[in-house]
């Protein structure tokens, strides 16, 4: 797949995620001349110019007019105030991509006051190291070509999955968008106990992070093998892993995770209702 070299990608918002996507796009061969970013303050824009040599503006409407693909890289609570002035621009032939958690396609159309091709995407923070996971949903007005263009954008920062139902975006938020925080807490707890057992903090962190990375890589490389079978393969009867898993079971570890994922998904829906 390749992006039409004449198309301009405009970012409304210049935060960490916008920066990560821009870095990925340039690394994948997209010219900085084809990227525009807007932000209400100059600081973030200046850093992007210094690092990426893209075009920038303090005017969201100018960025929207310049872009063929407009990425709304802003927090959900800011979406109404940002979108209101954009509604006065003719966006008919443009593709709108929103990474604002919880805000539905119908809400975005309502805010922009016109029927449009809209894709909702939910990337996660490992995008900053080109290891992101992005779930995407496109409305009926989005063409196949536009969907392919969105794939190119988000594959520049990791893997992508298309969703058949918009409601699944909230699940993506829970199992990919928010998941790095769960995993960091899991690693932190392991490191803390290793230190208690006498290991140095640096050694414990290095081993624990590599173990999590390796397990995830193994699960990806052996996608034909169920996660349960992968777990069983590591678990010798009566061994050390079995002892740890027995402790998890005693504390109902799986249910703890189920509740956390459900809470994150529910909060995503609440954020959408508040926007």
N, C-alpha and C positions, 0 to 999 in steps of 0.2 A: 504494500500500500504506500501511496505517496500523496502529499498535500499539494494542491494547486499553488504554485509558487507566487501567483499574483494575489492570493488571498491574505488578508490581514486579520490577525487575531488580537482582539482588544480585551484587556483585563480591567474590569472595574474593581479596584481594590489592589493593593500592592503589599499584602502581608506575606507571612512565611509560605503559605501554600501557593499563592500566586508566584512567588519567587521560585519555589521548587519546580513548578510546572514550566516556567519560563526557562530555567536552567536545563530541564530535560528536553524541551523543544529545540533549543539551540544546539545541545549535544547531539540531537538526532538529525541535525542538518537544516532546520528551519532558520532562515536568515533573520538576524535582529531587526532588519529593516521592515520585516513583516509582523512585528510585534509592537503593540502600544499598551501602555499601562497608565491608569489614572488613579489619583489618590488625593484626599483633601489637604494633606500636608506634604511638604517637599522632601523631608528627610528620607523616607523609604524610596521615593522615586530617584533621588540622587544616588542612593546605594545601588539601585538596579541599573542605572545608567553607567555607573563606574564599573560594575561587574559584567553587565551583559550588553551594553551599548544599544539598548532598545530606545524607541521613542516614548516620551512621557508627556503627560499634561495634568494640570490640576482640575481640568474640566471633564467631568464624566460624560457629558453630552458630546463633547468633541471626540472623546475616545469611542463612543458608541457610533457616531457618524462615520468614523474612519474604519471601523471593523466590519468584516464580513461575518466573523464569528465573535460573539461578545460573551465573555466569561464573567459571570457575576461572582466574584471571589470576595464576598463580604459576609458578615455575620447576619443570621436571620432577622434579628431585631432591627437591623439597619436597612433591610431590603425595601420597606415601604418608602422611606424618605429618599433613597437612592433612585428607585424606579419611577417615582412620580414625574420628575422632569424628563426622564427618558421616554415617557409615554407621548410626548409631543413630537418625537422624531419618527419619521417613516421607517419602521424596522422590517417591513414586509419581506424583503429578500434576504434578511439576515438570520443567522442561527443563534439562539440564546442558549447558553449553557450555565446552569446555576449549581454552585457547590454549597449553597446555604442549607444547612440541615433543617429538615422538617417542613420547608415551604413548598407547597404543592404546585404542580404545573398550572392548575386552574387559578391559584392565587397569583402566580407570576403574570399570567395573561391578564387578570383583572387589574393588577398594578400597572402594567404596561399599556392597558386599554386597547389592545388589538390582538387578533388571532395570529399566532406565530409558531414557527418550528422551535420547540423547546426540549432540551435534554437536561434532566437532573442527574448530577454525578456526585458520588460521595467517595473522594479519595481519603487516604490517611497519611499521618505524618512520616512514615518510612519513605514516602515519596521524596523526601529531602535527601535520601541516599539511593534514589532510583530503585527502591524496593517496595513501592506502594501497591495497594490493592484498591481498585476503584470499581464500585457498582454503578451501573448507568441505566436510566430509563428514558425512552424517547416517546413523545406524543405522536399522534397520527399525522400531524403536518410535517414531521421530520422525514426527509427523503433518505433513501439508502445511501446516497453520496454523502449527505450530512452526517449520518451515523458513522460512516467510515472515517470521516474527518475527525469526529470526536474520539474514535478508537485510536487514531494516530496520536492525538494530543495526550491521551492518558496512558497509552502504551509507552510513551516517552519517559514515564516515571514509574513503570511497574506493570502489573497484570490488570486485565479488565474483565468484567462480566456484565452482559446485558441482562436486564430483569424484565420479565413478562408483565409484572404488575408494579405499579408505582408504590404501593404500600410496602413492597420489599425494600425500598430505600431505607426505611427506618430500621429494618433488620440488618442491612449492610452497615449502618451507623453503629449498631450494637456489636457486630461480630468482626468488623474491620476498622471502622472509623475510631471507635473508642477502645478497641482491643489492645493497642500498644500499651495503654495505661495499665490494663489488667496484668499484662505480661511483665511490665516493669515492676509492679508490686510483687508478683510471684517471684521474680528473680531476686528482688531486694530481700524478701523473706528467706530465701535459700541462702543468700550471702550472709545475712545476719546470723543464721544458725551455724553456718560454716565457721564464722569468726568465733562464735561461742565455743565451737569444738576445737579451736586453736589455730585455724588457718588464717593467713594474712588476708586483708580485705582485697588487695589487688589480685591475688591468686584466685580467691573465691569468685570474684566478679568475672575474671577472664574465663574460668572453667564453666561457670553457670551460664553466661551469655552464649558461649560456644555450644553448650549442650542444647540450649533452646533453639539456636540457629540451626544446628545439625538435625535436631528432631523435625523441625519444620521442613527443612530441605529434603529429608528422607521421606516425609509424608507426601511432599509434592512429587518427588521422583518415582514413588511407588503408589501412584494414585489408583492403580487397579487393586491394591490391597486395602482392606478396610482398616480404619483407625483402631478398631478393637483388636484386629489380628496383629497390627504393628505393636500395640501395647503388650499383647500376650507374648510376642516374640522376645520382648525385653525382660519378661517376668518369669524367673525360675521359681518353681514351687518351693516355698520355705526360705527363699533368698531375701536379699536386702530390698529389692524392688517390691517384692510381695509385702514386706513389712510396711513400707511406706504407703502402698496402695491400700492396705488394711486400715492404716491410720486415716487416710482420706475417706474411706468408706464409713468409718466410725463417726467422722465429723460431717458426713453427708456432703462431701466436696462437690459432687456433680450438681446437686440441688442448689448449692451456693452460686455456682456458675449460671445455672438456668435462671435463677432469680435476678442476677446481675444483668444478664443479657436482656431479660424481659423489662427490667427497670430502664435500661438505656433506650430500648425501642419505644417504650411508653413516653419517655421524656422527649424523644425526637418528635413524636406526634404532638405533644403539648407545645413544643416550640413552634411548630407549624401553625397551630391554632392561634398562637399569640401574635404571629407576624401580621 
